[in-house]
Amino acid sequence: ARVLKGETQVPLGKNPVRRVFIDPDDAPAYPEAVAAILDADLVVLGPGSLYTSVLPNLLIPDIAAALEATRAPVVYVANVATQPGETDGYDLDRHVDAIAAHLGRPVIQLVLANDNLSIPYPAAWGVDPVRPELRAGGPTLVAADVLSVARPTRHDPAKLAAAVVGLIRDGGGRRERGAG
């Protein structure tokens, strides 16, 4: 196994990413970030590169503990497309599984995924849509059209904002503190 240092090196690796880590592994969390997670009505993870944007933040021990302790629902906003060199061949379950594996426990209750699959991706782009499909028994899937028509491998900011606000308005609901 090869260890790559720095997020810009990840897409250059020839093998799938197995593990992400931070150094030092006991990096302190920004106290206001922990407080915000504990006081939130909804905690939103993503969107962003799974291994180089989303996961590194969750590996800070106090952030992971706050995610487990918050009463707010935790939603993972899935990317609309796979990312070359990072999530090639990943389906939605594999994205969610990677987060749970890195944290050692599931913390996600909801997954917001794009359901507008009307724009085909040319093979030259080297990406595939992340389909809004999850196996039973895991987080709740919330499918919505959050696709940018102008940049179909990205989210449309206004559509995404409306979908997230809808999760709050429709009662993502608070949970028992520490309940998964």
Disulfide bonds with the S-S distance in Angstrom:
none
